[in-house]
Amino acid sequence: MEDFGSALEKNVADLTVMDVYDIAAVVGQEFERIIDQYGCEALSRLMPKVVRVLEILEVLVSRNSISPETEELRLELDRLRLERMDRLEKERKHKK
């Protein structure tokens, strides 16, 4: 599999929707590392903002190229984002 970090090194004009997903994966991995080390509270205010920025980037990149497969992947990404937010909320409640 391609190195996800390479999407971060691309020229902005050359980004594809798949690159945005790769960037989201890299960011998600870093979030998980931080959560494992410091707990979910460390990112509870930042994560929704980063997710929103990734959503905006996805829309901007995809405006000219939406295929059915891409739309399916976008929906899956949205589902995974919701699952992550639910998990973080449960972890936060569990810690309280």
C-alpha positions in Angstrom: 0.0 0.0 0.0 1.1 3.5 -0.7 2.6 5.6 2.1 -0.3 7.7 3.4 2.2 10.5 4.3 3.0 11.1 0.7 -0.3 12.8 0.2 0.8 15.5 2.6 3.8 16.2 0.3 1.8 16.7 -2.9 1.1 20.0 -4.5 -2.2 21.2 -3.3 -3.5 21.5 -6.9 -2.8 17.8 -7.5 -4.7 16.5 -4.5 -7.4 13.9 -5.1 -10.2 12.7 -2.9 -8.2 9.6 -2.2 -5.3 11.8 -1.0 -7.7 13.5 1.4 -8.7 10.1 2.8 -5.0 9.2 3.1 -4.4 12.5 5.0 -7.4 11.7 7.2 -5.9 8.3 8.0 -2.5 9.9 8.9 -4.2 12.4 11.1 -6.3 9.7 12.7 -3.3 7.6 13.5 -1.7 10.5 15.2 -4.9 11.2 17.1 -5.0 7.6 18.3 -1.3 7.8 19.4 -2.0 10.9 21.4 -5.2 9.5 22.9 -3.4 6.3 23.9 -0.7 8.4 25.7 -2.8 11.3 27.1 -6.4 10.2 27.0 -9.3 11.4 24.8 -9.7 14.7 26.7 -6.4 15.9 25.2 -8.1 16.1 21.7 -11.8 16.5 22.5 -11.9 20.1 21.4 -9.4 19.8 18.5 -10.8 16.7 16.8 -14.1 18.2 15.6 -12.2 21.1 14.1 -9.8 18.9 12.3 -12.6 16.7 11.0 -14.4 19.8 9.7 -11.2 21.0 7.9 -10.8 17.5 6.3 -14.5 17.6 5.2 -14.0 21.0 3.6 -10.8 19.8 1.9 -12.7 16.8 0.6 -15.5 18.9 -0.9 -13.0 21.3 -2.5 -11.0 18.5 -4.0 -14.0 16.5 -5.2 -16.0 19.3 -6.8 -14.8 18.3 -10.3 -14.6 14.5 -9.9 -17.3 12.7 -8.1 -17.7 9.0 -9.2 -20.0 6.5 -7.6 -17.0 4.7 -6.0 -15.8 8.0 -4.6 -19.2 8.8 -3.1 -19.3 5.4 -1.5 -15.9 5.9 0.0 -17.0 9.3 1.3 -20.0 7.8 3.0 -17.8 5.2 4.6 -15.4 7.8 5.8 -18.3 9.8 7.3 -19.5 6.6 9.1 -16.0 6.0 10.5 -15.8 9.5 11.7 -19.1 9.2 13.5 -17.9 5.9 15.1 -14.7 7.6 16.3 -16.5 10.5 17.8 -18.9 8.1 19.6 -16.0 6.1 20.9 -14.3 9.2 22.2 -17.4 10.3 23.9 -17.9 6.9 25.5 -14.2 7.0 26.7 -14.7 10.5 28.1 -17.9 9.4 30.0 -16.1 6.2 31.2 -13.3 8.3 32.6 -15.7 10.5 34.5 
